[in-house]
Amino acid sequence: MSSNMDKIKSTFSICGKPFDGALGEHIRTQHGEKEFKQAVLKAKERGIPDQEIGVLFGITFRQLEEIITQTYGINISVLKKPKRIKYWGPKNFREETTTVWSFKQRGDWATHDGRYRGNWSPYIPRNVILKYSRPGDVVLDYFVGSGTTAVEAKLLGRRCIARDINPACVNLTLENLKFTPPQTLFPFPIYEPDVSVGDARDLSNISDNSIDLICAHPPYAGIINYSSNIDGDLSKLSIEDFLKEMKKVASESYRVLKPGKKCAILIGDTRKHKHVIPVGFQTINIFLEAGFRLKELVIKRQHNYKTTGLWSQVN
């Protein structure tokens, strides 16, 4: 890696003067914080791996995320324009028939990609939408993020209401929805999702008993920061406060959902001081207290998982 680092360093010359030690320290002390952040973003835009960026500039993974989120208003791992669509659906797709779901490939059909940190595999909303709704039904995702659920709803002929508290997420979702499926492959009506800024705790602009399916992936209570400075971003809260706010989400979910229809929530657990905190089960209890009944508990296996603690300290 050292020879590669030397090559990379040589391309980040700002003043043209030689220097000893870390590139990041040189830029910070000689050229200031603004130039430092611009150099980090330049490295990211060039596709240099995150860990190499950490070594190069002497920053942690969290610090890299913070620089990206502050700059773009959204936590994205790849700074690029939407990809060219190569195919419209998952190859050899079969609906899940057990309560343990396992997707070795993340899924990259249509406009799906993994650049938005923390978004779920499109296989999950596809399975949920096919299992619990019909064409023309209304699907609600109030933590839409990069639009994974909205894209799947559009591809599957469902109407969709997509909300997110972060305007940058709304913009990214609209970007990912800029496609027109070929009529030959989609012989049913295609509905453009209704996408706007909104708070999952207050769905007052959605009528009672009007939603056929809720399909959502809440933020994990501080595990990943989804925005820089958005008031009401649940990912900024402590676990205790997160669960408190999720009570409002559960109450609103129960109000807008049609009787007998389904609410599918994906949420995981976390660790603190080497012990598991069962955020998932605590969230389930909150929805049960709001009036829901537990239809099914599905376990999703993790593959190729990279923790947000990819590196914790760089010397």
C-alpha positions as CSV (number, residue, x, y, z in Angstrom):
1,M,0.0,0.0,0.0
2,S,2.9,2.4,0.7
3,S,4.0,2.7,-3.0
4,N,0.3,3.3,-3.9
5,M,0.2,6.0,-1.2
6,D,3.2,7.7,-2.7
7,K,1.6,7.8,-6.1
8,I,-1.6,9.2,-4.6
9,K,0.2,11.8,-2.6
10,S,2.0,13.1,-5.7
11,T,-1.4,13.9,-7.3
12,F,-2.5,16.0,-4.4
13,S,0.2,18.6,-4.6
14,I,-1.4,22.0,-3.7
15,C,1.6,24.2,-3.4
16,G,4.1,22.1,-5.3
17,K,6.5,21.9,-2.4
18,P,7.8,18.7,-0.9
19,F,6.7,17.7,2.5
20,D,7.4,15.0,5.1
21,G,4.8,13.1,7.1
22,A,1.1,12.8,6.5
23,L,-0.5,14.6,3.5
24,G,-3.5,15.5,5.6
25,E,-1.4,17.2,8.3
26,H,0.5,19.2,5.6
27,I,-2.7,20.5,3.9
28,R,-4.3,21.4,7.2
29,T,-1.4,23.3,8.6
30,Q,-0.2,24.9,5.4
31,H,-3.4,25.5,3.5
32,G,-6.3,25.4,6.0
33,E,-9.4,23.3,6.8
34,K,-11.3,24.2,3.6
35,E,-8.5,23.0,1.4
36,F,-8.2,19.8,3.5
37,K,-11.9,18.9,3.1
38,Q,-11.7,19.7,-0.7
39,A,-8.7,17.3,-1.0
40,V,-10.6,14.6,0.9
41,L,-13.6,15.0,-1.4
42,K,-11.3,14.9,-4.5
43,A,-9.9,11.6,-3.3
44,K,-13.4,10.3,-2.8
45,E,-14.5,11.4,-6.2
46,R,-11.6,9.7,-7.8
47,G,-12.7,6.4,-6.3
48,I,-9.9,5.9,-3.9
49,P,-11.0,3.3,-1.3
50,D,-12.2,4.7,2.0
51,Q,-9.4,3.0,4.1
52,E,-6.7,4.5,1.9
53,I,-8.3,7.9,2.3
54,G,-8.1,7.4,6.0
55,V,-4.4,6.6,5.9
56,L,-3.7,9.3,3.4
57,F,-5.4,12.1,5.4
58,G,-5.2,10.8,8.9
59,I,-9.0,10.6,9.5
60,T,-11.4,8.0,10.8
61,F,-14.3,6.5,8.9
62,R,-16.7,8.7,10.9
63,Q,-14.8,11.8,10.1
64,L,-14.9,10.9,6.4
65,E,-18.7,10.4,6.6
66,E,-19.1,13.7,8.4
67,I,-17.1,15.6,5.7
68,I,-19.3,14.0,2.9
69,T,-22.6,14.6,4.8
70,Q,-21.8,18.2,5.6
71,T,-20.9,18.9,1.9
72,Y,-23.7,17.1,0.2
73,G,-26.4,17.0,2.9
74,I,-26.6,13.2,2.6
75,N,-24.4,10.3,3.6
76,I,-23.4,8.7,0.3
77,S,-20.4,6.4,-0.3
78,V,-19.9,6.9,-4.0
79,L,-19.9,10.4,-5.5
80,K,-21.2,9.8,-9.0
81,K,-24.1,10.3,-11.3
82,P,-26.8,7.6,-11.6
83,K,-25.7,4.6,-13.4
84,R,-26.9,3.5,-16.9
85,I,-29.7,1.0,-16.6
86,K,-28.6,-2.4,-17.9
87,Y,-31.6,-4.5,-16.8
88,W,-35.0,-3.9,-15.2
89,G,-35.4,-6.7,-12.7
90,P,-33.4,-9.2,-10.6
91,K,-32.1,-12.2,-12.5
92,N,-33.6,-15.6,-11.6
93,F,-35.8,-13.9,-9.0
94,R,-37.9,-16.1,-6.7
95,E,-40.1,-14.8,-3.9
96,E,-39.0,-15.7,-0.4
97,T,-41.1,-18.5,1.1
98,T,-39.4,-18.8,4.6
99,T,-38.9,-16.5,7.5
100,V,-35.1,-16.4,6.9
101,W,-34.2,-14.2,3.9
102,S,-30.8,-14.4,2.4
103,F,-29.5,-12.2,-0.5
104,K,-25.9,-12.9,-1.4
105,Q,-26.0,-10.2,-4.0
106,R,-27.3,-6.8,-3.0
107,G,-29.2,-6.1,-6.2
108,D,-28.4,-3.6,-8.8
109,W,-31.2,-3.7,-11.4
110,A,-32.9,-0.5,-12.7
111,T,-31.4,2.5,-10.8
112,H,-30.6,0.6,-7.6
113,D,-27.1,1.0,-6.2
114,G,-25.4,1.0,-2.8
115,R,-24.1,4.5,-2.7
116,Y,-26.5,5.7,0.0
117,R,-25.2,4.3,3.3
118,G,-27.6,2.2,5.3
119,N,-30.2,1.7,2.5
120,W,-31.7,-1.8,2.3
121,S,-31.3,-4.3,-0.5
122,P,-34.1,-3.9,-3.1
123,Y,-34.8,-7.6,-2.7
124,I,-36.5,-6.7,0.6
125,P,-39.1,-4.2,-0.6
126,R,-39.7,-6.3,-3.8
127,N,-40.6,-9.3,-1.7
128,V,-42.7,-7.3,0.8
129,I,-44.6,-5.5,-2.0
130,L,-45.3,-8.7,-4.0
131,K,-46.4,-10.6,-0.9
132,Y,-48.6,-8.0,0.8
133,S,-50.0,-5.7,-2.0
134,R,-51.6,-5.8,-5.5
135,P,-51.0,-3.6,-8.6
136,G,-52.6,-0.2,-8.0
137,D,-52.3,-0.4,-4.2
138,V,-50.8,2.5,-2.3
139,V,-47.4,1.8,-0.7
140,L,-46.0,4.2,1.9
141,D,-42.4,4.6,2.8
142,Y,-41.8,7.5,5.3
143,F,-38.0,6.8,5.6
144,V,-37.4,6.7,1.8
145,G,-33.7,7.5,1.8
146,S,-32.4,7.0,-1.7
147,G,-35.8,5.7,-3.0
148,T,-35.3,2.0,-3.0
149,T,-39.0,1.3,-2.0
150,A,-40.3,4.0,-4.4
151,V,-38.3,2.5,-7.3
152,E,-39.6,-1.0,-6.6
153,A,-43.2,0.3,-6.2
154,K,-42.9,2.0,-9.6
155,L,-41.5,-1.1,-11.2
156,L,-44.2,-3.3,-9.8
157,G,-47.2,-1.1,-10.7
158,R,-48.0,0.2,-7.3
159,R,-48.8,3.7,-6.3
160,C,-46.3,5.1,-3.8
161,I,-46.1,7.9,-1.2
162,A,-42.5,8.5,-0.4
163,R,-41.4,10.8,2.4
164,D,-38.1,11.8,4.1
165,I,-37.2,14.5,6.5
166,N,-34.0,15.2,4.6
167,P,-34.5,17.3,1.4
168,A,-31.3,15.8,0.0
169,C,-32.8,12.3,0.2
170,V,-35.9,13.6,-1.6
171,N,-33.7,14.9,-4.4
172,L,-31.7,11.7,-4.6
173,T,-35.0,9.7,-4.7
174,L,-36.3,11.8,-7.5
175,E,-33.1,11.3,-9.4
176,N,-33.4,7.6,-9.0
177,L,-37.0,7.7,-10.3
178,K,-36.0,9.3,-13.6
179,F,-36.7,6.2,-15.8
180,T,-39.5,4.9,-18.1
181,P,-39.9,1.2,-18.1
182,P,-40.5,-0.4,-21.5
183,Q,-44.1,-1.2,-22.1
184,T,-43.2,-4.7,-23.5
185,L,-41.8,-5.7,-20.1
186,F,-44.4,-3.9,-18.0
187,P,-47.9,-4.6,-19.3
188,F,-49.6,-2.8,-16.4
189,P,-50.0,0.8,-15.5
190,I,-46.9,2.6,-14.1
191,Y,-47.5,5.2,-11.4
192,E,-45.1,8.0,-10.6
193,P,-44.4,8.0,-6.8
194,D,-45.5,11.0,-4.8
195,V,-42.2,12.2,-3.3
196,S,-41.8,15.1,-0.9
197,V,-40.2,16.2,2.4
198,G,-42.1,14.8,5.4
199,D,-41.8,13.6,8.9
200,A,-42.8,10.0,9.7
201,R,-44.0,11.2,13.1
202,D,-46.6,13.5,11.5
203,L,-48.5,12.1,8.6
204,S,-51.4,14.6,8.9
205,N,-51.4,15.2,5.1
206,I,-52.3,11.5,4.7
207,S,-55.9,10.4,5.3
208,D,-57.0,7.8,7.8
209,N,-57.3,4.3,6.5
210,S,-55.9,5.2,3.1
211,I,-52.6,3.1,2.8
212,D,-52.5,-0.5,1.6
213,L,-48.9,-1.2,2.7
214,I,-46.2,0.5,4.8
215,C,-42.8,-0.6,3.8
216,A,-40.0,1.2,5.7
217,H,-36.5,1.0,7.0
218,P,-36.0,3.4,10.0
219,P,-32.6,4.8,10.9
220,Y,-30.7,2.8,13.5
221,A,-30.6,5.2,16.4
222,G,-27.2,6.7,15.9
223,I,-25.5,3.8,14.1
224,I,-25.3,5.7,10.9
225,N,-25.7,9.5,10.5
226,Y,-28.1,10.2,7.6
227,S,-27.9,13.9,7.5
228,S,-25.7,16.8,8.7
229,N,-28.1,19.3,10.4
230,I,-31.7,18.2,9.9
231,D,-34.0,18.9,12.8
232,G,-35.9,15.8,13.6
233,D,-33.5,13.3,12.0
234,L,-34.0,10.2,14.2
235,S,-30.5,8.9,13.4
236,K,-29.1,11.7,15.6
237,L,-30.9,10.5,18.7
238,S,-29.9,8.3,21.6
239,I,-31.6,4.9,21.7
240,E,-33.9,6.0,24.5
241,D,-35.0,9.1,22.5
242,F,-35.2,7.1,19.3
243,L,-37.7,4.7,20.8
244,K,-39.7,7.5,22.2
245,E,-40.1,9.1,18.8
246,M,-40.8,5.8,17.2
247,K,-44.0,5.7,19.3
248,K,-45.3,8.7,17.3
249,V,-44.3,6.9,14.0
250,A,-46.2,3.7,15.1
251,S,-49.3,5.7,16.1
252,E,-49.4,7.5,12.8
253,S,-48.7,4.3,10.9
254,Y,-51.7,2.7,12.6
255,R,-54.0,5.6,11.7
256,V,-53.2,5.8,8.0
257,L,-53.1,2.0,7.3
258,K,-56.3,0.4,6.1
259,P,-57.8,-2.2,8.5
260,G,-56.3,-5.6,7.9
261,K,-53.4,-4.3,5.8
262,K,-49.7,-4.8,6.6
263,C,-46.9,-2.6,8.0
264,A,-43.4,-4.0,7.2
265,I,-40.5,-2.5,9.2
266,L,-36.8,-3.5,8.9
267,I,-34.7,-2.6,11.9
268,G,-31.7,-4.2,13.5
269,D,-30.0,-4.3,16.9
270,T,-26.9,-2.6,18.1
271,R,-24.2,-3.1,20.7
272,K,-23.0,-0.9,23.5
273,H,-20.2,-1.8,25.9
274,K,-19.9,-5.2,24.2
275,H,-23.5,-6.1,25.0
276,V,-26.4,-6.4,22.5
277,I,-29.2,-3.8,22.7
278,P,-32.3,-5.3,21.2
279,V,-33.5,-2.2,19.3
280,G,-35.4,-4.4,16.8
281,F,-37.5,-6.1,19.5
282,Q,-38.1,-2.9,21.4
283,T,-39.4,-1.3,18.2
284,I,-41.7,-4.3,17.6
285,N,-43.2,-3.8,21.1
286,I,-43.8,-0.1,20.3
287,F,-45.8,-1.1,17.2
288,L,-47.7,-3.7,19.2
289,E,-48.6,-1.1,21.8
290,A,-49.9,1.1,19.1
291,G,-52.5,-1.5,18.1
292,F,-50.6,-3.7,15.6
293,R,-50.5,-7.5,15.7
294,L,-47.4,-9.4,14.8
295,K,-48.0,-11.3,11.6
296,E,-44.5,-12.5,10.9
297,L,-41.0,-12.1,12.1
298,V,-38.4,-12.3,9.3
299,I,-34.7,-12.7,9.9
300,K,-32.4,-11.2,7.2
301,R,-29.0,-12.8,6.9
302,Q,-26.0,-10.4,6.3
303,H,-23.5,-11.0,3.5
304,N,-20.3,-9.1,2.7
305,Y,-21.1,-6.8,5.7
306,K,-18.8,-3.9,6.4
307,T,-19.3,-2.2,9.7
308,T,-19.2,1.6,10.0
309,G,-16.1,1.1,12.1
310,L,-14.1,0.1,9.1
311,W,-11.2,1.8,10.8
312,S,-11.3,3.6,14.1
313,Q,-7.9,5.3,14.3
314,V,-5.2,6.3,11.8
315,N,-1.7,7.1,12.8
